Amino acid sequence: MIESSPEILRIIEEARSDGWVLEPDAKRLFSLAGFSVPRFVFARTTGEALGFAREIGFPVVAKIVSPRILHKSDVGGVVVGIGNDGRLVEVFERFQGLDGFLGVLVEEMLPGGIELILGAKIDLQFGPMILLGMGGTGVEIYQDVTLRMAPLTEKEVPAMIEGLKARRLLEGYRGAEPVNQGKLMETILAFSTLVMELEGRIASIDINPLLCSAGRCMVADARIILGG
């Protein structure tokens, strides 16, 4: 994967000065690695933002892009359900006042699904550790996660899923559509492969949320902290 994509290495190396990969570049990296990501644009002007939103259709999501803002939600840097030109311009102009503003990530609104977190940290003693859990903004409250050492095997992935207390939500709780287990397992294995190939270059990498439904698993947000 890395060997066949110099672009992935370029994204990593160009982010060295910031110490982490900005979300537009992280989304690009995951796309290059074969993961599903939303349609998006890194808009530096309101004209670019409006052009993309009109092309894909409202509503859209807008996120601040700044090397000084790692946790976007803490500064009101994520706005969902933007339904028209005026609202998008309003959000864009507010983001311009935030610290280190470079532009705005504008992306499609994703359909519903189950929010998971899929992450990895390079442990000094054990090497890469893969985490799977219930994700979204409540991840720190629920603390429903399972951990395994990387690289993962095909036999380990179902055990990780089974280890979640909320796994019944993935199976179609109270008539809801179940998550596509095949897509979920495929995504987890691909993530393990990516982590192993980036091991010497990163400190941690997280997809939160990984939005999974009956049809697909999508990288809705991603964070890559550099190390090595």
Secondary structure, 3 states (H helix, E strand, C coil): CCCCCHHHHHHHHHCCCCCEECHHHHHHHHHHCCCECCCEEEECCHHHHHHHHHHHCCCEEEEEECCCCCCHHHHCCEEEEECCHHHHHHHHHHHCCCCCCCEEEEEECCCCCEEEEEEEEEECCCEEEEEEEECCCCHHHHCCEEEEECCCCCCHHHHHHHCCCCHHHHCCHHHCCCCCHHHHHHHHHHHHHHHHHHCCCEEEEEEEEEEECCCCEEECCEEEEECC
